[in-house]
Amino acid sequence: MNTIVRSSTAEAVISSLGAELVSFRRTDTGTEYMWSGDAAYWTGRSPVLFPIIGAANGGEIKVNGQAYKLANHGFARRSEFTLVEADDSRAVFRLSQNESTLASYPYHFNLFLTYVLSGNTLEISYRVENTDQQEISFQLGTHPAFNCPMDGEGSFADYYLEFEQPERLERLFLNKTGQLIPGKSDPMLGDGNTLPLQHELFEHDALVFKNVSSQSVALKSKLSDKSVAVAYHNFPDLGIWQPKNAPFLCIEPWHGVADSEGFTGEMKDKAGVISLPPGGQSTSSLTITFN
């Protein structure tokens, strides 16, 4: 089921499957900013990553010494959320533990996604509540995919990413099964704040950055005024990704990253993990603004 929120200049469509943003468009021009989900490249559009980001080593997590099978990026993106509140410009979705989630992640929780549309800005708020009797641990990430080129204007190489501030970033590399390769990294930007885009950047999978200082990244064109800015709170890490030669780009603020090769620790030991005591909660947000 889809839910639509509207403003005077925009419309956003959210699916109850994964509480996923499937469309964000400007209504006066019809410009669509989100990827279509064409299976020729990737069926996703803007999945939420929970309770893990990327690939767990061996495809499983460990909790209190017991192993649980858990697919890449977790189960939230393939789970049906409940619409708990909605009006013209706001919608709130909830996912709680069920028989299926407990088989792969043995915790009780609530995951809320709240969408609020105002003008040309869509804010997505994330709240995780620990409803268990024990401490719970999780990672949380975003994965929005934006059309690039936008409206078919220019080519992918005409676009660039502009970070909020100069960054000295180290790109981390993933192996063929999605784990980080220890000790392998590449410096990028070199104290600059712009990253020119080319398909070749993604020949070795996603660009993965930890501890990014900027709190926003904009996708811009050298040929057009159309742009998309992604601002984020409580997401210290960042992934940038596209499949081979795809006409879109994913800008993915995360709290946590994939396991490193050979990782044998428990869920609570994963990189960037958030741990909550019983009754505790964690909040974060993602804001998408088009120009």
C-alpha positions in Angstrom: 0.0 0.0 0.0 1.2 3.5 -0.9 0.8 6.7 1.2 1.1 10.1 -0.5 2.2 13.3 1.3 2.0 16.6 -0.5 3.1 20.2 -0.2 2.5 23.3 -2.4 5.4 22.3 -4.7 6.1 18.6 -4.2 4.7 15.1 -3.7 6.2 12.1 -2.0 5.0 8.5 -2.2 5.9 6.0 0.5 5.3 2.2 0.3 4.3 0.3 3.4 6.8 -2.4 2.3 9.9 -1.2 4.0 8.3 2.2 4.7 10.3 3.0 1.5 10.2 6.3 -0.3 9.4 5.4 -3.9 8.8 8.8 -5.4 9.7 12.4 -4.7 8.8 14.8 -7.4 8.3 18.4 -8.1 4.7 18.9 -9.0 4.9 22.1 -11.1 7.5 20.6 -13.6 6.9 16.9 -12.9 10.6 16.4 -12.3 11.2 13.0 -10.5 14.2 12.9 -8.3 14.0 9.3 -7.1 15.2 6.2 -9.0 12.4 4.2 -10.6 13.4 0.8 -9.2 14.0 -0.7 -12.7 15.1 -4.3 -12.1 17.6 -4.0 -15.0 19.9 -2.2 -12.5 18.4 -2.3 -9.0 14.9 -2.8 -7.6 15.5 -0.6 -4.5 14.7 3.1 -4.3 15.3 4.2 -0.7 15.4 1.2 1.7 16.0 1.6 5.4 19.0 -0.6 6.6 18.2 -2.3 9.9 19.4 -3.9 12.1 22.7 -4.2 10.1 24.4 -2.3 7.4 26.1 -4.2 4.5 27.1 -7.8 4.9 27.6 -9.7 8.1 30.6 -12.0 8.0 29.3 -15.5 7.0 25.8 -14.1 6.6 25.1 -14.3 10.3 25.2 -12.3 13.5 25.9 -13.6 17.0 23.9 -12.7 20.1 24.9 -14.2 23.5 27.0 -16.9 21.7 24.2 -18.0 19.4 24.3 -17.5 15.6 21.4 -16.1 13.6 21.2 -15.9 9.8 20.7 -12.3 8.6 20.8 -11.1 5.0 22.7 -8.0 3.8 21.3 -4.7 5.1 18.9 -6.6 7.5 15.2 -7.3 7.2 13.5 -3.9 7.6 13.6 -3.2 3.9 11.6 -6.3 3.1 9.2 -6.0 6.0 5.6 -4.7 6.0 5.4 -1.6 8.2 2.2 -0.4 9.8 0.9 3.1 9.0 0.1 4.5 12.4 -0.6 8.1 11.6 -1.1 10.2 8.4 -2.4 13.5 7.2 -1.8 15.6 4.0 1.9 16.3 4.7 2.9 13.7 7.3 3.0 10.0 7.7 4.3 7.7 10.5 5.2 4.0 10.0 6.2 1.4 12.5 7.9 -2.0 12.5 8.0 -4.1 15.6 9.4 -7.6 16.3 7.4 -10.5 14.9 8.0 -14.3 14.5 10.1 -13.7 11.4 12.3 -11.0 12.8 12.9 -12.9 16.0 14.3 -15.8 14.0 17.2 -13.6 12.7 17.4 -10.9 15.4 16.4 -12.0 18.9 15.3 -8.6 20.2 12.0 -6.8 20.9 11.9 -3.3 19.4 10.0 -0.6 17.6 11.4 1.1 14.5 9.5 4.3 13.5 9.9 6.2 10.3 8.2 9.6 10.1 7.9 11.5 6.8 7.2 15.3 6.8 7.0 17.2 3.6 7.2 21.0 3.6 7.8 22.9 0.4 10.6 21.2 -1.5 12.0 19.5 1.6 11.2 16.0 2.8 12.4 15.1 6.3 12.6 11.5 7.3 13.0 10.9 11.0 14.1 7.5 12.4 13.4 6.3 16.0 14.4 3.0 17.5 12.9 2.0 20.8 14.1 -0.9 23.0 11.0 -2.7 24.2 13.0 -5.7 25.4 14.0 -6.6 28.9 17.7 -6.6 27.9 20.1 -4.3 26.1 19.7 -4.4 22.3 22.3 -3.5 19.6 21.8 -2.5 16.0 23.1 -0.5 13.1 20.9 1.9 11.1 21.3 3.3 7.6 19.7 5.0 4.7 19.9 4.2 1.0 18.1 6.8 -1.2 18.8 6.5 -4.9 18.6 9.7 -7.1 18.2 9.9 -10.8 21.5 11.0 -12.3 21.3 12.6 -14.8 18.2 14.5 -13.6 15.5 14.9 -16.3 17.9 13.4 -18.8 20.1 16.5 -18.7 23.7 15.8 -19.6 25.6 12.6 -18.7 26.6 11.1 -15.4 30.1 12.6 -15.8 28.5 16.1 -15.8 27.6 15.6 -12.1 29.5 16.0 -8.9 29.0 15.7 -5.2 29.5 18.8 -3.1 30.2 18.2 0.6 29.2 20.8 3.2 32.8 21.4 4.2 36.3 20.3 3.1 36.9 16.7 3.8 40.0 14.5 4.0 38.3 11.1 3.4 39.7 7.6 3.3 37.7 5.3 1.0 37.4 1.8 2.5 37.1 -1.2 0.1 34.7 -4.1 0.1 35.5 -7.7 -1.0 33.3 -9.7 -3.3 31.0 -10.8 -0.5 30.6 -7.3 0.9 33.0 -7.3 3.9 35.5 -4.5 4.4 39.1 -5.4 3.5 41.3 -4.6 6.5 44.2 -2.2 5.7 43.0 -1.3 2.2 42.0 2.3 1.7 42.4 5.2 -0.7 42.5 9.0 0.2 39.9 11.1 -1.6 39.1 14.8 -1.9 42.4 15.8 -0.3 40.9 18.6 1.9 38.5 19.6 -1.0 34.7 19.5 -0.9 33.8 18.3 -4.4 33.9 14.8 -5.9 33.5 14.6 -9.7 31.5 11.6 -10.7 32.4 8.9 -13.2 31.2 5.4 -13.5 34.7 4.0 -13.0 34.6 5.1 -9.3 32.3 2.2 -8.6 34.2 -0.6 -10.4 35.1 -2.0 -6.9 31.6 -1.6 -5.3 30.6 1.3 -3.1 32.6 4.2 -1.8 32.6 3.7 2.0 33.7 6.5 4.4 33.8 6.5 8.2 33.4 9.5 10.4 32.5 12.1 7.8 32.5 15.7 9.2 30.0 17.2 6.8 26.4 17.0 7.8 25.1 17.4 4.2 26.1 16.4 0.6 24.6 17.8 -2.6 24.3 16.1 -6.0 24.9 18.9 -8.6 25.4 19.3 -12.3 27.8 21.4 -14.3 25.1 21.9 -16.9 21.9 22.5 -14.9 20.6 24.3 -11.8 18.7 21.1 -10.8 20.2 19.6 -7.6 19.4 17.4 -4.6 20.8 18.1 -1.2 20.9 15.4 1.5 21.4 16.5 5.1 21.6 14.1 8.0 21.8 13.9 11.8 23.3 11.1 13.9 24.6 9.3 10.8 28.5 9.6 11.1 29.3 7.2 8.2 28.6 7.4 4.5 28.2 5.1 1.5 28.1 6.3 -2.1 27.0 3.6 -4.7 25.7 2.7 -8.0 25.5 -0.5 -10.0 27.6 -0.7 -13.2 26.8 2.3 -15.4 23.5 2.9 -13.8 21.6 6.2 -14.4 21.3 6.9 -10.7 23.4 7.5 -7.6 22.8 6.4 -4.0 23.9 8.8 -1.2 23.7 6.7 2.0 24.3 8.2 5.5 24.8 5.3 7.9 25.4 4.6 11.6 27.8 1.7 11.2 29.5 -0.2 8.4 29.8 -3.8 7.1 31.8 -6.3 9.0 35.5 -6.6 8.2 36.9 -9.8 6.8 37.3 -12.4 9.5 35.1 -10.6 12.1 34.0 -13.1 14.7 32.5 -10.8 17.4 29.0 -10.5 18.6 26.3 -8.1 17.4 27.2 -5.6 20.2 30.8 -5.6 18.9 30.0 -4.5 15.3 31.5 -1.3 13.9 29.4 1.8 14.7 26.8 -0.2 16.5 24.2 1.5 18.7 23.3 -0.1 22.0 20.2 0.8 24.0 19.2 -0.2 27.5 15.6 -1.4 28.2 13.3 1.5 27.6 15.9 3.4 25.7 15.6 5.1 22.3 17.8 6.4 19.5 16.8 9.1 17.0 18.3 10.3 13.7 17.1 12.0 10.6 17.6 12.4 6.8 16.4 15.5 4.9 16.1 15.6 1.1 15.7 19.0 -0.6 15.5 19.6 -4.3 16.3 22.8 -6.2 
